[in-house]
Amino acid sequence: MSLGYHHTVELRIENYSGVPMRFENVFYKHGVIDDLSEYPTVIPHKGTASIKSKERNWSVLGVSAYVVYDMSGTKVGIAFSCPPLVARTAGKLNVATGGGSGVWDDMVNREDDFAVKIQVGHNMSLNVDCQVSRGWVSNVSTVKFYSDRD
């Protein structure tokens, strides 16, 4: 991550779903993608991605964004956040189908690991394990997709 920035998020995506994840779009409410990072166009089955984001121009607002990937015709949104230090909260993370701002709106502070189950394509059930590091200024959010068949 760029030196000198105070609020950073590293989003790690692990795809063991059996289907590729195809990039659709990303929206930053606060912050920007790090200069040396990018959202992969495709995250293949058994592929991983690490995307780094930072605050925008020394902003005190931290980092808050969501990214949408297509999985077998279903939009899957991943929302992540490293709130400003004055908020005194841990990082936020959410995963949901539908894409769009709904995944961002439904983010909550996460002190513990959590899991969700989503449906993609034609009745394919995926498990999603989610973890947020407990940093107040920088955090790592890890999202692992895998199918019930694994």
TORKOL-4160 file (C-alpha; in steps of 0.2 Angstrom, whole numbers, padded with zeros to 4 digits, m for minus):
150
<pt num="1" X="0000" Y="0000" Z="0000"/>
<pt num="2" X="0006" Y="0018" Z="m0003"/>
<pt num="3" X="0016" Y="0025" Z="0011"/>
<pt num="4" X="0009" Y="0039" Z="0021"/>
<pt num="5" X="m0009" Y="0035" Z="0019"/>
<pt num="6" X="m0018" Y="0031" Z="0035"/>
<pt num="7" X="m0034" Y="0022" Z="0030"/>
<pt num="8" X="m0032" Y="0007" Z="0020"/>
<pt num="9" X="m0041" Y="m0009" Z="0015"/>
<pt num="10" X="m0034" Y="m0025" Z="0007"/>
<pt num="11" X="m0049" Y="m0035" Z="m0001"/>
<pt num="12" X="m0044" Y="m0053" Z="m0004"/>
<pt num="13" X="m0056" Y="m0063" Z="m0015"/>
<pt num="14" X="m0053" Y="m0082" Z="m0016"/>
<pt num="15" X="m0064" Y="m0091" Z="m0029"/>
<pt num="16" X="m0067" Y="m0110" Z="m0026"/>
<pt num="17" X="m0085" Y="m0109" Z="m0033"/>
<pt num="18" X="m0082" Y="m0119" Z="m0049"/>
<pt num="19" X="m0087" Y="m0104" Z="m0060"/>
<pt num="20" X="m0077" Y="m0089" Z="m0065"/>
<pt num="21" X="m0080" Y="m0072" Z="m0057"/>
<pt num="22" X="m0082" Y="m0058" Z="m0071"/>
<pt num="23" X="m0079" Y="m0040" Z="m0066"/>
<pt num="24" X="m0094" Y="m0029" Z="m0068"/>
<pt num="25" X="m0091" Y="m0012" Z="m0059"/>
<pt num="26" X="m0084" Y="m0004" Z="m0043"/>
<pt num="27" X="m0091" Y="0011" Z="m0033"/>
<pt num="28" X="m0081" Y="0021" Z="m0020"/>
<pt num="29" X="m0091" Y="0032" Z="m0008"/>
<pt num="30" X="m0075" Y="0036" Z="0001"/>
<pt num="31" X="m0057" Y="0032" Z="m0005"/>
<pt num="32" X="m0049" Y="0026" Z="m0021"/>
<pt num="33" X="m0040" Y="0010" Z="m0027"/>
<pt num="34" X="m0022" Y="0010" Z="m0023"/>
<pt num="35" X="m0011" Y="0016" Z="m0038"/>
<pt num="36" X="m0002" Y="m0001" Z="m0039"/>
<pt num="37" X="m0018" Y="m0011" Z="m0038"/>
<pt num="38" X="m0033" Y="m0016" Z="m0050"/>
<pt num="39" X="m0048" Y="m0026" Z="m0050"/>
<pt num="40" X="m0046" Y="m0042" Z="m0061"/>
<pt num="41" X="m0057" Y="m0043" Z="m0076"/>
<pt num="42" X="m0059" Y="m0062" Z="m0072"/>
<pt num="43" X="m0055" Y="m0072" Z="m0056"/>
<pt num="44" X="m0055" Y="m0090" Z="m0062"/>
<pt num="45" X="m0061" Y="m0105" Z="m0052"/>
<pt num="46" X="m0046" Y="m0108" Z="m0039"/>
<pt num="47" X="m0040" Y="m0091" Z="m0042"/>
<pt num="48" X="m0037" Y="m0077" Z="m0030"/>
<pt num="49" X="m0036" Y="m0058" Z="m0030"/>
<pt num="50" X="m0029" Y="m0045" Z="m0019"/>
<pt num="51" X="m0035" Y="m0027" Z="m0021"/>
<pt num="52" X="m0029" Y="m0013" Z="m0011"/>
<pt num="53" X="m0038" Y="0003" Z="m0008"/>
<pt num="54" X="m0033" Y="0019" Z="0002"/>
<pt num="55" X="m0041" Y="0035" Z="0008"/>
<pt num="56" X="m0043" Y="0049" Z="m0005"/>
<pt num="57" X="m0030" Y="0064" Z="m0003"/>
<pt num="58" X="m0028" Y="0062" Z="0016"/>
<pt num="59" X="m0047" Y="0062" Z="0019"/>
<pt num="60" X="m0052" Y="0058" Z="0036"/>
<pt num="61" X="m0067" Y="0048" Z="0029"/>
<pt num="62" X="m0058" Y="0032" Z="0027"/>
<pt num="63" X="m0062" Y="0019" Z="0013"/>
<pt num="64" X="m0079" Y="0013" Z="0009"/>
<pt num="65" X="m0084" Y="0004" Z="m0007"/>
<pt num="66" X="m0092" Y="m0010" Z="m0016"/>
<pt num="67" X="m0087" Y="m0021" Z="m0031"/>
<pt num="68" X="m0099" Y="m0031" Z="m0042"/>
<pt num="69" X="m0094" Y="m0048" Z="m0050"/>
<pt num="70" X="m0105" Y="m0058" Z="m0062"/>
<pt num="71" X="m0106" Y="m0077" Z="m0057"/>
<pt num="72" X="m0116" Y="m0088" Z="m0069"/>
<pt num="73" X="m0127" Y="m0073" Z="m0074"/>
<pt num="74" X="m0130" Y="m0067" Z="m0056"/>
<pt num="75" X="m0123" Y="m0051" Z="m0049"/>
<pt num="76" X="m0113" Y="m0053" Z="m0033"/>
<pt num="77" X="m0108" Y="m0038" Z="m0023"/>
<pt num="78" X="m0094" Y="m0037" Z="m0010"/>
<pt num="79" X="m0095" Y="m0021" Z="0001"/>
<pt num="80" X="m0080" Y="m0016" Z="0012"/>
<pt num="81" X="m0075" Y="m0002" Z="0023"/>
<pt num="82" X="m0062" Y="0005" Z="0035"/>
<pt num="83" X="m0071" Y="0018" Z="0044"/>
<pt num="84" X="m0063" Y="0034" Z="0050"/>
<pt num="85" X="m0053" Y="0033" Z="0066"/>
<pt num="86" X="m0066" Y="0044" Z="0075"/>
<pt num="87" X="m0079" Y="0031" Z="0072"/>
<pt num="88" X="m0070" Y="0019" Z="0084"/>
<pt num="89" X="m0077" Y="0004" Z="0074"/>
<pt num="90" X="m0069" Y="m0011" Z="0066"/>
<pt num="91" X="m0070" Y="m0014" Z="0047"/>
<pt num="92" X="m0086" Y="m0018" Z="0039"/>
<pt num="93" X="m0090" Y="m0031" Z="0026"/>
<pt num="94" X="m0105" Y="m0038" Z="0017"/>
<pt num="95" X="m0108" Y="m0050" Z="0002"/>
<pt num="96" X="m0125" Y="m0052" Z="m0006"/>
<pt num="97" X="m0133" Y="m0055" Z="m0023"/>
<pt num="98" X="m0140" Y="m0041" Z="m0034"/>
<pt num="99" X="m0125" Y="m0030" Z="m0035"/>
<pt num="100" X="m0129" Y="m0011" Z="m0033"/>
<pt num="101" X="m0129" Y="m0001" Z="m0018"/>
<pt num="102" X="m0139" Y="m0012" Z="m0008"/>
<pt num="103" X="m0124" Y="m0023" Z="m0003"/>
<pt num="104" X="m0116" Y="m0007" Z="0003"/>
<pt num="105" X="m0131" Y="m0001" Z="0012"/>
<pt num="106" X="m0132" Y="m0017" Z="0022"/>
<pt num="107" X="m0114" Y="m0017" Z="0028"/>
<pt num="108" X="m0112" Y="m0019" Z="0047"/>
<pt num="109" X="m0097" Y="m0018" Z="0059"/>
<pt num="110" X="m0089" Y="m0035" Z="0060"/>
<pt num="111" X="m0079" Y="m0041" Z="0075"/>
<pt num="112" X="m0081" Y="m0059" Z="0071"/>
<pt num="113" X="m0079" Y="m0070" Z="0056"/>
<pt num="114" X="m0096" Y="m0074" Z="0047"/>
<pt num="115" X="m0103" Y="m0084" Z="0033"/>
<pt num="116" X="m0117" Y="m0082" Z="0021"/>
<pt num="117" X="m0125" Y="m0093" Z="0008"/>
<pt num="118" X="m0130" Y="m0086" Z="m0009"/>
<pt num="119" X="m0138" Y="m0093" Z="m0025"/>
<pt num="120" X="m0130" Y="m0090" Z="m0042"/>
<pt num="121" X="m0134" Y="m0096" Z="m0059"/>
<pt num="122" X="m0147" Y="m0110" Z="m0060"/>
<pt num="123" X="m0150" Y="m0115" Z="m0042"/>
<pt num="124" X="m0131" Y="m0116" Z="m0038"/>
<pt num="125" X="m0129" Y="m0114" Z="m0019"/>
<pt num="126" X="m0112" Y="m0105" Z="m0014"/>
<pt num="127" X="m0105" Y="m0104" Z="0004"/>
<pt num="128" X="m0096" Y="m0088" Z="0007"/>
<pt num="129" X="m0084" Y="m0087" Z="0022"/>
<pt num="130" X="m0080" Y="m0069" Z="0027"/>
<pt num="131" X="m0066" Y="m0062" Z="0038"/>
<pt num="132" X="m0062" Y="m0044" Z="0043"/>
<pt num="133" X="m0046" Y="m0040" Z="0052"/>
<pt num="134" X="m0048" Y="m0030" Z="0068"/>
<pt num="135" X="m0038" Y="m0015" Z="0063"/>
<pt num="136" X="m0045" Y="0002" Z="0066"/>
<pt num="137" X="m0035" Y="0011" Z="0053"/>
<pt num="138" X="m0030" Y="m0003" Z="0041"/>
<pt num="139" X="m0039" Y="m0019" Z="0038"/>
<pt num="140" X="m0039" Y="m0035" Z="0028"/>
<pt num="141" X="m0056" Y="m0041" Z="0022"/>
<pt num="142" X="m0056" Y="m0059" Z="0015"/>
<pt num="143" X="m0070" Y="m0067" Z="0006"/>
<pt num="144" X="m0069" Y="m0085" Z="0000"/>
<pt num="145" X="m0083" Y="m0092" Z="m0011"/>
<pt num="146" X="m0085" Y="m0111" Z="m0012"/>
<pt num="147" X="m0099" Y="m0123" Z="m0018"/>
<pt num="148" X="m0108" Y="m0136" Z="m0008"/>
<pt num="149" X="m0100" Y="m0149" Z="m0020"/>
<pt num="150" X="m0083" Y="m0146" Z="m0013"/>
